[in-house]
Amino acid sequence: MALTTRRRALTTLGAALAGSIALPAAHASAGERGHRPRPLWRAHAHNDYEHPRPLFDALDHRFGSVEADIYLVGDQLLVAHDPEDLDPSRTLESLYLDPLAARVRANRGRVYRGHRGSLQLLIDIKTEGSSTYLELDRHLRRYRHLFTTYAHGRVHRGPVTAVISGDRAARVPMQAQTVRRAFYDGRLADLGTRAPASFIPLISDNWTLNFTWRGEGAFPDAERQKLRTIVGAAHRRGQRVRFWATPDLPGPARDALWSELLAADVDHLNTDDLAGLEAFLDARRAA
């Protein structure tokens, strides 16, 4: 409960500092009714399900990527951060799959009406990876027109792209499939391996295990070059890059680190503070 409370406080504080409190639900889709502001494809909602309105809060802030942790309980996929938080009513279907399917139908095949990009649904497996993935695959098959699909060597883009993270044992059944509705979240160790972007489209890793800089003072030149080398290597293979465990308290250090990530062309910025990242990206776009 303390972790959830802290994250919700972060969102509120970030919104206040940015001078942009999230609009009520009744006004959230005004952009789609009118001028349709551009989605923020770089924005990743870390532990999205801990917000008051999972998925919908992130979509109201125009995020291009959301993250859901899942546990396999019987044949149900329950969404929670920790086992003690499991609730039979909070399933992957009820929080994400059904709402996304309804939205895509309403928006003529798009998550964001008028925008062709694919929303990334990062699914972090918390129980044993192989069995959980096989059950997840059965769930995803019920939404045949929703997800980007790999079929017999070709990728067919859909309005939502599922990427599987968490327990590494999921990799084995995924690699054995000739048709799948999900892709694998790699690590820095996967850079330069034979696994193609059609299997590993995303490279994610822990910022604190790879860099000492936390946004205070100057970014060391060697670390800046390391970051750009990582991004360049991934992009040459058609892969995107994301780091978790980056500073997320509103303030100059977080802004400095986010600025360096953007300058290096990192594809996803990780946050629990939806309003804060939205305001940051909008300000950079305007500048």
C-alpha positions as semicolon CSV with decimal commas, in nm:
position;residue;x (nm);y (nm);z (nm)
1;M;0,000;0,000;0,000
2;A;0,286;0,238;0,079
3;L;0,434;0,192;-0,268
4;T;0,099;0,261;-0,435
5;T;0,040;0,567;-0,218
6;R;0,384;0,705;-0,304
7;R;0,326;0,661;-0,678
8;R;-0,012;0,831;-0,666
9;A;0,145;1,115;-0,468
10;L;0,416;1,144;-0,734
11;T;0,153;1,181;-1,006
12;T;-0,031;1,451;-0,815
13;L;0,288;1,638;-0,727
14;G;0,416;1,620;-1,084
15;A;0,089;1,757;-1,216
16;A;0,097;2,046;-0,973
17;L;0,457;2,136;-1,057
18;A;0,380;2,122;-1,427
19;G;0,072;2,337;-1,379
20;S;-0,134;2,074;-1,557
21;I;-0,371;1,869;-1,345
22;A;-0,522;1,578;-1,540
23;L;-0,865;1,661;-1,678
24;P;-1,170;1,473;-1,548
25;A;-1,282;1,170;-1,744
26;A;-1,567;1,366;-1,903
27;H;-1,314;1,590;-2,077
28;A;-1,037;1,337;-2,136
29;S;-1,130;1,260;-2,495
30;A;-1,176;1,621;-2,601
31;G;-0,857;1,597;-2,807
32;E;-1,000;1,310;-3,009
33;R;-1,325;1,500;-3,063
34;G;-1,142;1,815;-3,173
35;H;-0,782;1,886;-3,262
36;R;-0,650;1,541;-3,161
37;P;-0,316;1,621;-2,997
38;R;-0,037;1,390;-3,103
39;P;0,026;1,080;-2,891
40;L;0,345;1,075;-2,687
41;W;0,489;0,752;-2,822
42;R;0,803;0,783;-2,606
43;A;0,604;0,798;-2,282
44;H;0,593;0,469;-2,088
45;A;0,358;0,427;-1,792
46;H;0,557;0,212;-1,549
47;N;0,329;-0,007;-1,331
48;D;0,035;0,155;-1,504
49;Y;-0,221;-0,052;-1,312
50;E;-0,141;0,134;-0,988
51;H;-0,300;0,455;-1,115
52;P;-0,659;0,534;-1,011
53;R;-0,786;0,448;-1,362
54;P;-0,553;0,186;-1,513
55;L;-0,496;0,233;-1,886
56;F;-0,740;0,526;-1,911
57;D;-0,522;0,767;-1,711
58;A;-0,227;0,686;-1,940
59;L;-0,439;0,729;-2,252
60;D;-0,575;1,060;-2,123
61;H;-0,212;1,174;-2,095
62;R;-0,149;1,039;-2,451
63;F;0,107;0,776;-2,350
64;G;0,234;0,537;-2,616
65;S;0,329;0,254;-2,382
66;V;0,179;0,103;-2,066
67;E;0,300;-0,172;-1,834
68;A;0,099;-0,441;-1,656
69;D;0,237;-0,706;-1,418
70;I;0,053;-1,038;-1,433
71;Y;0,022;-1,347;-1,214
72;L;-0,119;-1,677;-1,336
73;V;-0,383;-1,796;-1,085
74;G;-0,564;-2,101;-1,217
75;D;-0,650;-2,000;-1,572
76;Q;-0,682;-1,631;-1,483
77;L;-0,422;-1,361;-1,544
78;L;-0,445;-1,122;-1,249
79;V;-0,282;-0,779;-1,253
80;A;-0,091;-0,663;-0,944
81;H;0,256;-0,561;-0,828
82;D;0,276;-0,803;-0,534
83;P;0,099;-1,133;-0,455
84;E;-0,077;-0,983;-0,153
85;D;-0,247;-0,731;-0,383
86;L;-0,411;-0,991;-0,608
87;D;-0,781;-0,930;-0,668
88;P;-0,991;-1,172;-0,879
89;S;-1,174;-0,876;-1,035
90;R;-0,854;-0,714;-1,162
91;T;-0,775;-0,931;-1,463
92;L;-0,572;-0,850;-1,770
93;E;-0,893;-0,868;-1,973
94;S;-1,096;-0,633;-1,756
95;L;-0,822;-0,371;-1,709
96;Y;-0,654;-0,380;-2,052
97;L;-0,767;-0,620;-2,322
98;D;-1,140;-0,551;-2,325
99;P;-1,106;-0,171;-2,290
100;L;-0,843;-0,160;-2,566
101;A;-1,058;-0,371;-2,798
102;A;-1,356;-0,141;-2,737
103;R;-1,149;0,170;-2,794
104;V;-1,000;0,039;-3,117
105;R;-1,348;-0,044;-3,247
106;A;-1,471;0,304;-3,158
107;N;-1,166;0,470;-3,315
108;R;-1,184;0,291;-3,649
109;G;-0,895;0,056;-3,588
110;R;-0,670;0,288;-3,389
111;V;-0,595;0,340;-3,022
112;Y;-0,559;0,712;-3,094
113;R;-0,805;0,815;-3,363
114;G;-0,627;0,960;-3,663
115;H;-0,285;0,827;-3,558
116;R;-0,142;0,510;-3,706
117;G;0,109;0,417;-3,434
118;S;0,079;0,100;-3,228
119;L;0,036;0,126;-2,851
120;Q;0,289;-0,088;-2,667
121;L;0,142;-0,311;-2,394
122;L;0,439;-0,431;-2,190
123;I;0,329;-0,739;-1,995
124;D;0,561;-0,826;-1,706
125;I;0,524;-1,191;-1,605
126;K;0,557;-1,242;-1,229
127;T;0,485;-1,616;-1,211
128;E;0,671;-1,898;-1,387
129;G;0,736;-1,767;-1,736
130;S;0,667;-2,064;-1,962
131;S;0,330;-2,169;-1,822
132;T;0,217;-1,809;-1,775
133;Y;0,307;-1,716;-2,132
134;L;0,121;-2,016;-2,276
135;E;-0,192;-1,910;-2,089
136;L;-0,138;-1,549;-2,196
137;D;-0,110;-1,661;-2,558
138;R;-0,451;-1,829;-2,528
139;H;-0,594;-1,503;-2,396
140;L;-0,437;-1,291;-2,671
141;R;-0,577;-1,521;-2,943
142;R;-0,928;-1,410;-2,846
143;Y;-0,841;-1,059;-2,971
144;R;-0,731;-1,153;-3,321
145;H;-0,758;-0,806;-3,478
146;L;-0,610;-0,614;-3,184
147;F;-0,247;-0,723;-3,167
148;T;0,058;-0,698;-3,387
149;T;0,126;-1,055;-3,502
150;Y;0,433;-1,246;-3,611
151;A;0,333;-1,512;-3,863
152;H;0,575;-1,735;-4,055
153;G;0,858;-1,485;-4,071
154;R;0,655;-1,166;-4,120
155;V;0,530;-0,901;-3,878
156;H;0,175;-0,772;-3,932
157;R;0,121;-0,445;-3,747
158;G;-0,183;-0,406;-3,525
159;P;-0,313;-0,117;-3,313
160;V;-0,159;-0,274;-3,000
161;T;0,178;-0,450;-2,970
162;A;0,224;-0,686;-2,675
163;V;0,581;-0,720;-2,548
164;I;0,658;-0,983;-2,284
165;S;0,891;-0,898;-1,998
166;G;0,954;-1,043;-1,653
167;D;1,033;-1,411;-1,600
168;R;1,285;-1,512;-1,864
169;A;1,146;-1,865;-1,906
170;A;0,880;-1,721;-2,138
171;R;1,143;-1,701;-2,410
172;V;1,147;-2,075;-2,480
173;P;0,781;-2,123;-2,582
174;M;0,783;-1,790;-2,763
175;Q;1,077;-1,885;-2,982
176;A;0,910;-2,215;-3,071
177;Q;0,603;-2,044;-3,220
178;T;0,565;-1,981;-3,592
179;V;0,263;-1,761;-3,515
180;R;0,249;-1,540;-3,205
181;R;0,073;-1,226;-3,090
182;A;0,351;-1,102;-2,864
183;F;0,719;-1,013;-2,875
184;Y;1,006;-1,048;-2,629
185;D;1,159;-0,776;-2,414
186;G;1,537;-0,818;-2,439
187;R;1,819;-0,701;-2,216
188;L;2,148;-0,530;-2,301
189;A;2,306;-0,877;-2,316
190;D;2,082;-0,945;-2,618
191;L;2,233;-0,660;-2,820
192;G;2,434;-0,797;-3,109
193;T;2,298;-1,152;-3,076
194;R;2,125;-1,334;-3,358
195;A;1,777;-1,270;-3,218
196;P;1,610;-1,039;-3,473
197;A;1,388;-0,738;-3,408
198;S;1,094;-0,951;-3,521
199;F;1,142;-1,142;-3,195
200;I;1,310;-0,881;-2,972
201;P;1,186;-0,536;-3,079
202;L;1,265;-0,381;-2,740
203;I;1,582;-0,372;-2,529
204;S;1,516;-0,282;-2,164
205;D;1,754;-0,265;-1,872
206;N;1,813;-0,122;-1,525
207;W;1,965;0,226;-1,544
208;T;2,133;0,200;-1,204
209;L;2,318;-0,119;-1,300
210;N;2,468;0,039;-1,610
211;F;2,521;0,408;-1,525
212;T;2,635;0,595;-1,215
213;W;2,480;0,930;-1,314
214;R;2,146;1,014;-1,150
215;G;2,087;1,351;-1,314
216;E;2,288;1,565;-1,072
217;G;2,594;1,751;-1,197
218;A;2,743;1,685;-1,538
219;F;2,674;1,365;-1,728
220;P;3,017;1,195;-1,752
221;D;3,139;1,192;-2,110
222;A;3,219;0,820;-2,098
223;E;2,866;0,739;-1,982
224;R;2,710;0,966;-2,243
225;Q;2,908;0,787;-2,512
226;K;2,811;0,448;-2,366
227;L;2,443;0,544;-2,379
228;R;2,465;0,660;-2,739
229;T;2,655;0,347;-2,839
230;I;2,380;0,130;-2,688
231;V;2,104;0,321;-2,865
232;G;2,290;0,323;-3,196
233;A;2,352;-0,051;-3,183
234;A;1,984;-0,120;-3,108
235;H;1,853;0,115;-3,374
236;R;2,075;-0,037;-3,642
237;R;1,896;-0,366;-3,573
238;G;1,551;-0,207;-3,570
239;Q;1,517;-0,234;-3,192
240;R;1,391;0,022;-2,941
241;V;1,552;0,108;-2,604
242;R;1,403;0,162;-2,257
243;F;1,561;0,196;-1,913
244;W;1,382;0,140;-1,585
245;A;1,491;0,260;-1,238
246;T;1,562;0,611;-1,364
247;P;1,504;0,898;-1,116
248;D;1,132;0,973;-1,093
249;L;1,098;1,243;-0,828
250;P;0,997;1,576;-0,987
251;G;1,287;1,816;-1,005
252;P;1,599;1,924;-1,195
253;A;1,776;1,588;-1,170
254;R;1,491;1,402;-1,334
255;D;1,457;1,666;-1,607
256;A;1,831;1,653;-1,672
257;L;1,829;1,277;-1,709
258;W;1,520;1,277;-1,928
259;S;1,687;1,543;-2,146
260;E;1,993;1,323;-2,194
261;L;1,775;1,023;-2,278
262;L;1,597;1,226;-2,546
263;A;1,925;1,364;-2,681
264;A;2,054;1,007;-2,715
265;D;1,729;0,907;-2,894
266;V;1,617;0,659;-2,627
267;D;1,275;0,539;-2,739
268;H;1,080;0,517;-2,411
269;L;1,099;0,730;-2,096
270;N;0,988;0,541;-1,787
271;T;0,769;0,709;-1,522
272;D;0,496;0,675;-1,261
273;D;0,425;1,050;-1,297
274;L;0,198;1,069;-1,601
275;A;0,127;1,442;-1,589
276;G;0,492;1,524;-1,524
277;L;0,624;1,338;-1,828
278;E;0,343;1,467;-2,048
279;A;0,429;1,826;-1,953
280;F;0,803;1,763;-2,004
281;L;0,757;1,613;-2,352
282;D;0,509;1,879;-2,459
283;A;0,748;2,154;-2,349
284;R;1,033;1,994;-2,546
285;R;0,816;1,955;-2,852
286;A;0,710;2,321;-2,834
287;A;1,071;2,433;-2,794
